[in-house]
């Protein structure tokens, strides 16, 4: 009798054990396939942007953006690169202008030398990126056309960017900030530029853009993308004007890319008129003329 009870108990225990093992196996999700090729590169680019590793973000997104013929990630990667390039250029441009004003204002020789170093470094990085954006724009507009719609598929960086740069404001007044603060300021300026670029492309303020991108990708009208790119190219060209590096050849070259984007947008607006976009296009065209006139 005891032997039968023990056998029955052992059987029930075995059944329970098997049930638990099966439940555990069923509860485990299937392993996700590893991304490869351009899918891996683009996913890595987005991860690098989220971590504020901007050079790596541009590096990983370059191959998808330049793929010939275009693949499933090419247009997304191009929008992604426009966002990163323009954000960094704005950041370095703001730093360069702030340190230049500080150098002009301060009477302290040591401050002046430090501010000039920071200005020169910012101009060097910014102007190099400006040429990179011009090259990218040339690729995008090479066929003399733009897509009717683009997709912004990018994460906001994990760290929230400041809305303003109080330390840079102090510098412009000739005030000193120590090397650690200068390093922090540099990071904040770039982060601010990236956040503003993502918001600008998403067509709203930072809060709305962050929410929209957290929920997924954002669709951008092709004309709006062209206008944004033209405006950012024009800003990039300003880094080579008389107040900055004084390189009229590069200024003219980048203005030419901005003008090309404007011409394509003009053709798009003939087919689909829009007063707001036409007004923005007119301003872009006038600003390009003024930039070339005073170079």
Secondary structure by P-SEA (a helix, b strand, c coil): caaaaaaaaaaaaaaaaaaaaaaaaaaccccccccccaaaaaaaaaaaaaacaaaaaaaaaccccccccccccaaaaaaaaaaaaaaaaaaaaaaaaaaaaaaaccccaaaaaaaaaaaaaaaaaaaaaaaaaaaaaaaaacccccccccccccccccbbbbcccaaaaaaaacccccaaaaaaaaaaaaaaaaaaaaaaaacccaaaaaaaaaacbbbbcaaaaaaaaaaaaaaaaacccccccccaaaaaaaaaaaaaaaaaaaaaaaacccaaaaaaaaaaaaaaaaaaaac
